Amino acid sequence: MPEKVDGSPTGSGGSRNSRHLGSALSSVSRNSNGSLVSDRPNLEITFQEPLEKKYECPVCCQVLRYPIQFDECGHRCCSSCLPELLRVAPRCPIDQRHIDRDKVYVDKAFQRDIDHLGVKCSNGRCKWTGALKELVPHQEDCKYKVIPCPKGCGAEFEKRFLDKHRDEDCPKRKIACEFCKSNILFEEEIEHLNLCKRFPIPCPNGCKRKDIPREEVAEHMEGDCPKQTVPCPFVDCGCEYRCNRKKLTAHVNEEPTMHLSLVAETIARHKEILDKYKLSMEDHTEKLAGMEKRIEGLEKLYGAQFVWKIDSYQEKLDEAKAGTKRTIFSQPFLTSRNGYKMALSACLFGDGKARGKFMSLFACICKGESDALLSWPFSHRVTFTLMDQCEDPAARRNVTYTVKPNTCKDNKPFLGRPSGDRNASFGAQKFVELEVMSTLDYIRDDTIFIKVNVDMDDMVKM
């Protein structure tokens, strides 16, 4: 008994049939020679016997696909054609009888009859025959099937010739260059050979070498080719003779006196030049030494920041404890190119009431060459920093102490314009506790670093 459907090819029965026929049948139409052409590309269906009219859909005129039978008249159409019939006027396309939506059925038995219709392969000389449901699997494997080149060269051929085309005929097949062994496309071989560095070519000068790799031609001409025109080996001495390489030895042997004269003249001329360069070099060396000393002095003196490196720290601390050398002094420095001249002093074991508890650090103003141009009394903020020498900059914990000078009259001996070599010192008697000095990395390799920064932002520009 046919299975009833609801007027749509997507009902439960239709879905089961679809799975059953999907691998066996595609839609087909009749071509000019009487064969039926499938809606699957490049697939033709040729029946062994003329196709009976009952197996054709009256709507699409193709072989019935998943046939639907009308209960009123018994005629059939494809399940995919049914919605079109029901959409406009639900009438049978053969006898125009009314179609009741509730009286259409999936005719599975009729589909089985269609699946078993005898067909033969339409690919050229292929002799295969079989049932319609076996046609698609056969066509996929048929060695007489015409296929395009998978590499896209544009050629079409029977499937049985695929290996031969791919390995021997396809212009897009990969080959190895005979000379440089690189992989190239066959169709690009000529273009490659015109550029290949290992392709053998004859010597441009016409010598006996006929197979010089392209990349070695220049080397051959420069060093080996007997027909290459080359200069006399005494060209730097003034000989302008040029000839083929093979004739060069004869030229040298024929003119020994001339060549020796040229060599002697060249040596004398070069000696004169070398003597001049020697004098010039000595003068430059002397000037360079002076500049190095000047730069070294500038590096020490100029700059808004000064870093005082105190090495042999433990020895100097012991001297401060013993009282043999309580205070140590830095070299003087300038706060800017024409700024204040200053110096630092440190009592490593402390000064006065801070002795034995703190390191004391002071600054003093020294007499400088630009004092007449500067503002007095000295009023700029001075910041002392004990540097933490930890290898990780982000983990460093520097100790900082800032002094803001009080420019009152009583502090003139500290902050006024120096009348002697230097003023009295001012700064931080309790700069850093001695216990703190032994923590972190303030002392490393028996050395400490103290940085001083003088805030000159408010200084009048000169």
C-alpha distance (Angstrom), angle and dihedral (degrees) to the residues before:
residue distance angle dihedral
M1 . . .
P2 3.85 . .
E3 3.77 115.1 .
K4 3.79 116.6 -109.7
V5 3.81 119.3 -121.8
D6 3.79 132.4 -168.0
G7 3.77 97.3 -122.3
S8 3.82 94.9 -81.5
P9 3.82 128.7 94.6
T10 3.80 89.6 -137.8
G11 3.81 98.5 72.4
S12 3.79 120.6 119.3
G13 3.80 93.8 -91.2
G14 3.79 91.6 47.1
S15 3.79 91.4 52.6
R16 3.78 93.1 53.7
N17 3.80 91.2 49.8
S18 3.77 90.3 47.9
R19 3.78 91.4 58.2
H20 3.77 90.7 46.3
L21 3.82 96.3 50.7
G22 3.81 99.7 34.2
S23 3.80 92.8 87.0
A24 3.77 94.3 41.0
L25 3.77 109.3 42.0
S26 3.76 141.8 31.2
S27 3.78 124.8 -174.7
V28 3.81 113.7 -79.4
S29 3.80 137.6 -168.1
R30 3.79 132.7 -167.5
N31 3.82 117.5 -97.2
S32 3.81 130.2 -159.1
N33 3.80 95.1 -83.1
G34 3.80 94.7 51.5
S35 3.81 96.5 -100.6
L36 3.80 119.5 124.8
V37 3.79 117.4 -116.8
S38 3.82 117.8 -145.1
D39 3.80 123.6 -137.3
R40 3.80 85.8 -124.1
P41 3.86 106.9 95.3
N42 3.84 116.4 -99.0
L43 3.83 93.5 4.5
E44 3.80 120.4 126.3
I45 3.82 125.5 179.2
T46 3.77 119.0 -147.8
F47 3.81 115.1 -176.6
Q48 3.76 120.6 -145.2
E49 3.81 90.0 -134.1
P50 3.81 129.1 29.4
L51 3.81 108.6 -80.2
E52 3.77 113.1 -107.8
K53 3.77 116.6 -122.9
K54 3.80 92.1 -121.0
Y55 3.80 90.4 67.6
E56 3.81 93.2 57.9
C57 3.80 124.0 87.9
P58 3.86 110.5 -121.1
V59 3.82 89.9 -147.0
C60 3.83 104.4 50.1
C61 3.84 96.9 15.8
Q62 3.80 89.8 -131.6
V63 3.76 131.6 119.2
L64 3.79 107.2 -72.0
R65 3.78 113.4 -92.6
Y66 3.81 116.0 -158.8
P67 3.85 90.1 -17.9
I68 3.82 119.9 -132.6
Q69 3.83 116.3 -156.3
F70 3.80 124.4 -149.1
D71 3.80 110.7 -135.1
E72 3.86 94.8 -149.7
C73 3.82 98.0 56.6
G74 3.80 106.2 9.8
H75 3.80 93.8 -125.0
R76 3.78 121.6 135.1
C77 3.79 141.1 -144.6
C78 3.81 136.0 178.6
S79 3.78 115.0 -79.2
S80 3.81 88.2 -124.4
C81 3.84 90.8 55.5
L82 3.82 95.1 50.9
P83 3.86 97.5 81.6
E84 3.82 89.8 55.5
L85 3.80 91.2 52.7
L86 3.79 93.2 48.3
R87 3.81 93.8 44.2
V88 3.82 98.3 63.7
A89 3.79 110.6 19.5
P90 3.80 119.5 -14.4
R91 3.84 96.0 -134.2
C92 3.77 132.7 129.3
P93 3.84 108.8 -103.4
I94 3.82 90.3 -140.7
D95 3.83 105.5 49.4
Q96 3.85 99.7 6.3
R97 3.77 92.3 -124.7
H98 3.80 116.8 156.2
I99 3.80 115.5 -94.0
D100 3.77 117.8 -140.9
R101 3.80 111.6 -147.0
D102 3.78 89.9 -142.4
K103 3.80 93.1 53.7
V104 3.77 105.9 60.4
Y105 3.81 122.0 104.4
V106 3.78 140.8 -168.9
D107 3.77 105.0 -113.4
K108 3.80 102.5 -148.1
A109 3.77 94.5 166.9
F110 3.81 91.6 56.1
Q111 3.82 89.8 49.0
R112 3.79 88.9 55.1
D113 3.80 88.9 53.5
I114 3.82 89.5 52.2
D115 3.80 91.4 48.1
H116 3.79 90.2 57.0
L117 3.81 97.0 48.7
G118 3.79 110.1 125.8
V119 3.81 116.4 -108.1
K120 3.78 136.4 169.9
C121 3.76 132.2 -148.3
S122 3.80 114.4 -90.9
N123 3.82 94.0 -158.2
G124 3.80 106.7 113.1
R125 3.77 113.2 -93.1
C126 3.80 97.2 1.6
K127 3.84 110.1 130.9
W128 3.79 96.6 -164.1
T129 3.83 119.2 134.0
G130 3.77 130.3 176.0
A131 3.79 147.1 120.3
L132 3.79 121.5 -39.7
K133 3.81 91.6 -114.5
E134 3.83 89.0 59.3
L135 3.82 94.8 51.5
V136 3.82 99.4 86.0
P137 3.85 95.2 50.2
H138 3.82 88.7 47.0
Q139 3.79 93.4 48.7
E140 3.81 90.3 52.8
D141 3.81 90.9 57.3
C142 3.80 101.3 29.4
K143 3.76 108.8 129.5
Y144 3.83 90.5 -152.6
K145 3.82 92.6 57.8
V146 3.81 113.0 119.6
I147 3.80 110.0 -125.0
P148 3.81 134.0 175.0
C149 3.80 121.1 -113.6
P150 3.83 107.9 -85.8
K151 3.82 89.3 -141.7
G152 3.79 91.8 59.0
C153 3.80 100.1 -116.4
G154 3.84 90.5 138.6
A155 3.80 97.7 -115.3
E156 3.82 121.8 130.8
F157 3.80 124.4 -158.4
E158 3.78 143.3 151.5
K159 3.77 113.2 -72.9
R160 3.80 92.0 -116.7
F161 3.81 89.0 67.0
L162 3.83 94.4 53.3
D163 3.82 96.9 103.9
K164 3.78 93.2 46.3
H165 3.81 92.8 48.6
R166 3.79 93.1 45.5
D167 3.82 94.0 48.2
E168 3.82 102.6 33.4
D169 3.80 115.0 14.3
C170 3.81 111.1 29.7
P171 3.84 111.3 105.7
K172 3.82 88.5 -151.2
R173 3.79 94.5 57.2
K174 3.79 117.8 119.4
I175 3.79 118.6 -111.6
A176 3.80 133.8 174.1
C177 3.78 118.2 -113.6
E178 3.81 108.4 -112.7
F179 3.79 91.6 -137.0
C180 3.82 110.4 33.0
K181 3.85 96.3 22.0
S182 3.82 93.0 -135.3
N183 3.84 118.3 143.8
I184 3.82 114.4 -106.5
L185 3.82 138.6 162.6
F186 3.79 114.3 -95.5
E187 3.81 91.0 -127.2
E188 3.83 89.8 56.0
E189 3.81 95.7 48.9
I190 3.81 96.5 104.1
E191 3.79 92.7 47.0
H192 3.81 89.6 48.7
L193 3.82 93.7 48.7
N194 3.82 89.6 53.5
L195 3.82 87.6 61.1
C196 3.82 103.7 26.4
K197 3.81 109.9 128.2
R198 3.82 92.7 -148.3
F199 3.83 96.5 47.0
P200 3.83 108.2 121.5
I201 3.79 116.6 -119.8
P202 3.83 132.3 171.4
C203 3.79 121.9 -101.2
P204 3.86 109.9 -86.6
N205 3.82 88.7 -136.5
G206 3.79 92.0 57.4
C207 3.79 99.1 -116.0
K208 3.80 121.5 151.1
R209 3.82 94.2 -86.2
K210 3.82 108.3 102.6
D211 3.79 102.3 162.4
I212 3.80 107.6 52.1
P213 3.82 113.9 149.8
R214 3.82 107.4 -113.6
E215 3.81 93.2 -118.9
E216 3.84 91.4 54.2
V217 3.81 97.8 50.6
A218 3.81 94.9 93.1
E219 3.82 91.3 48.8
H220 3.82 90.5 48.5
M221 3.79 92.6 51.4
E222 3.76 93.5 45.2
G223 3.78 98.0 46.5
D224 3.83 113.0 14.5
C225 3.79 116.0 19.8
P226 3.83 108.9 109.4
K227 3.83 91.0 -157.0
Q228 3.79 96.0 53.4
T229 3.82 113.4 114.9
V230 3.79 108.1 -123.0
P231 3.82 134.8 174.7
C232 3.78 124.8 -110.1
P233 3.84 112.1 -87.4
F234 3.83 86.5 -120.8
V235 3.83 92.1 59.3
D236 3.82 91.2 116.8
C237 3.76 88.8 56.6
G238 3.80 92.5 53.8
C239 3.84 106.4 -88.4
E240 3.82 107.6 137.2
Y241 3.81 98.0 -173.7
R242 3.86 116.6 129.8
C243 3.80 128.2 -176.1
N244 3.81 144.5 142.8
R245 3.77 112.8 -58.0
K246 3.79 92.8 -115.5
K247 3.85 90.8 57.6
L248 3.79 95.1 47.1
T249 3.82 96.4 88.0
A250 3.80 90.8 55.6
H251 3.81 91.1 52.1
V252 3.82 92.2 51.6
N253 3.80 92.1 48.1
E254 3.81 93.2 47.8
E255 3.82 96.9 52.8
P256 3.85 108.1 39.7
T257 3.83 95.7 137.0
M258 3.80 94.4 50.8
H259 3.79 92.1 47.7
L260 3.83 92.9 48.8
S261 3.80 89.9 50.9
L262 3.80 90.7 51.1
V263 3.81 90.7 48.8
A264 3.82 92.2 50.1
E265 3.80 91.9 49.7
T266 3.81 91.1 48.3
I267 3.80 92.2 49.9
A268 3.79 92.1 50.4
R269 3.79 91.9 47.5
H270 3.80 92.4 48.4
K271 3.80 91.7 47.9
E272 3.79 89.8 55.6
I273 3.79 91.0 49.2
L274 3.82 91.8 47.3
D275 3.80 91.4 51.9
K276 3.78 90.1 53.9
Y277 3.79 91.2 48.0
K278 3.77 90.6 49.3
L279 3.80 91.8 55.6
S280 3.77 90.8 45.2
M281 3.82 91.3 48.7
E282 3.79 92.0 51.8
D283 3.79 90.2 51.2
H284 3.82 91.9 48.5
T285 3.80 91.5 46.7
E286 3.80 90.7 54.1
K287 3.80 92.0 47.9
L288 3.80 91.9 46.5
A289 3.79 91.7 52.4
G290 3.80 89.7 52.5
M291 3.79 91.8 48.8
E292 3.80 91.6 49.7
K293 3.80 90.7 54.1
R294 3.78 90.6 47.5
I295 3.80 92.7 49.3
E296 3.80 90.7 47.7
G297 3.80 89.5 53.2
L298 3.79 92.3 46.9
E299 3.79 91.7 50.2
K300 3.79 89.7 54.3
L301 3.80 97.4 43.1
Y302 3.78 110.0 34.1
G303 3.77 129.1 68.3
A304 3.79 139.2 73.0
Q305 3.81 88.9 -108.0
F306 3.78 127.2 55.7
V307 3.81 125.0 -169.0
W308 3.80 116.2 -157.8
K309 3.80 113.8 -156.7
I310 3.81 111.5 -156.7
D311 3.81 110.2 -168.6
S312 3.82 128.2 -178.7
Y313 3.79 84.7 39.3
Q314 3.82 97.3 168.2
E315 3.79 93.0 51.2
K316 3.82 91.9 49.8
L317 3.82 91.2 45.8
D318 3.84 89.9 52.8
E319 3.82 90.1 50.8
A320 3.81 89.9 51.1
K321 3.82 91.1 50.0
A322 3.80 91.6 49.6
G323 3.80 90.8 47.7
T324 3.81 93.7 -124.8
K325 3.83 92.3 117.1
R326 3.76 111.5 7.3
T327 3.83 96.9 167.7
I328 3.79 131.4 43.5
F329 3.82 125.4 -168.5
S330 3.79 134.8 -146.6
Q331 3.78 125.9 -138.0
P332 3.83 112.4 -91.7
F333 3.81 120.3 -95.7
L334 3.79 137.3 -172.0
T335 3.81 122.6 -121.8
S336 3.82 88.1 -140.9
R337 3.79 136.9 -12.4
N338 3.82 92.9 -74.2
G339 3.79 96.8 14.8
Y340 3.79 137.3 111.7
K341 3.78 119.0 -46.4
M342 3.80 110.3 -132.8
A343 3.80 142.1 166.3
L344 3.83 136.3 -162.5
S345 3.79 129.7 -131.3
A346 3.80 128.1 -168.6
C347 3.78 135.0 -164.2
L348 3.80 100.4 -158.3
F349 3.84 92.3 -166.9
G350 3.80 94.2 39.7
D351 3.80 136.1 -97.5
G352 3.83 129.0 -105.1
K353 3.82 113.1 -30.8
A354 3.83 90.2 0.0
R355 3.82 92.8 60.3
G356 3.81 112.1 127.0
K357 3.81 92.0 10.8
F358 3.82 109.0 57.7
M359 3.75 141.0 23.2
S360 3.83 108.1 -118.3
L361 3.82 121.0 -145.2
F362 3.81 127.2 -171.7
A363 3.79 141.4 176.2
C364 3.78 128.1 -150.4
I365 3.80 133.5 -169.1
C366 3.80 114.9 -122.4
K367 3.77 129.3 -159.1
G368 3.80 108.0 -89.8
E369 3.80 138.3 -173.3
S370 3.81 93.5 -115.3
D371 3.82 98.7 46.8
A372 3.81 92.3 113.5
L373 3.80 89.7 61.5
L374 3.81 97.0 47.5
S375 3.78 132.7 90.5
W376 3.82 116.9 -105.8
P377 2.97 140.0 -119.0
F378 3.80 96.3 38.7
S379 3.83 107.2 -112.7
H380 3.77 106.6 166.0
R381 3.79 124.3 125.1
V382 3.83 113.3 -107.0
T383 3.82 121.0 -157.5
F384 3.82 122.7 -164.9
T385 3.84 118.4 -160.9
L386 3.81 128.7 -170.5
M387 3.82 103.3 -152.2
D388 3.81 121.8 -131.6
Q389 3.81 106.1 -141.1
C390 3.83 96.6 -156.5
E391 3.82 111.2 148.0
D392 3.80 90.6 -129.3
P393 3.84 106.8 70.2
A394 3.79 91.0 -159.1
A395 3.81 91.2 58.8
R396 3.81 97.0 50.2
R397 3.82 118.2 120.2
N398 3.80 107.1 -164.0
V399 3.82 120.6 -168.2
T400 3.83 112.4 -130.0
Y401 3.81 131.3 -170.3
T402 3.83 122.9 179.5
V403 3.82 126.2 -159.3
K404 3.83 120.9 -163.2
P405 3.85 106.8 -165.6
N406 3.80 117.6 -127.6
T407 3.81 105.2 -138.1
C408 3.80 96.1 -156.2
K409 3.79 120.4 138.4
D410 3.82 93.1 -102.9
N411 3.81 91.1 61.8
K412 3.82 95.4 56.6
P413 3.86 91.5 107.9
F414 3.81 87.5 59.7
L415 3.83 102.9 35.2
G416 3.83 106.6 22.3
R417 3.77 126.3 99.2
P418 3.84 106.2 -72.7
S419 3.78 115.8 -106.5
G420 3.80 92.7 -176.8
D421 3.80 131.6 33.7
R422 3.82 92.4 -70.4
N423 3.78 143.0 -3.0
A424 3.81 126.6 -119.5
S425 3.82 113.2 -77.6
F426 3.80 125.8 -102.9
G427 3.78 130.2 -175.2
A428 3.81 143.1 84.8
Q429 3.80 117.6 -13.4
K430 3.82 88.3 179.1
F431 3.80 98.3 40.1
V432 3.82 99.0 148.3
E433 3.81 133.8 -13.3
L434 3.80 114.7 -105.4
E435 3.81 90.0 -130.0
V436 3.80 89.9 58.5
M437 3.80 91.8 53.6
S438 3.80 91.5 70.3
T439 3.83 93.1 53.2
L440 3.79 129.9 85.7
D441 3.84 113.5 -6.0
Y442 3.81 102.2 -50.0
I443 3.82 87.9 121.8
R444 3.79 115.0 43.9
D445 3.79 126.9 161.8
D446 3.85 86.9 -2.3
T447 3.82 89.0 -64.2
I448 3.81 135.1 112.7
F449 3.81 130.1 -169.3
I450 3.82 124.9 -145.8
K451 3.78 119.4 -170.7
V452 3.80 124.4 -162.1
N453 3.78 124.3 -163.4
V454 3.81 122.6 -169.6
D455 3.79 112.8 -160.0
M456 3.81 103.6 -131.9
D457 3.83 97.7 165.9
D458 3.78 91.4 111.0
M459 3.81 94.5 47.6
V460 3.79 116.0 118.1
K461 3.82 110.4 -109.6
M462 3.79 112.3 -116.8
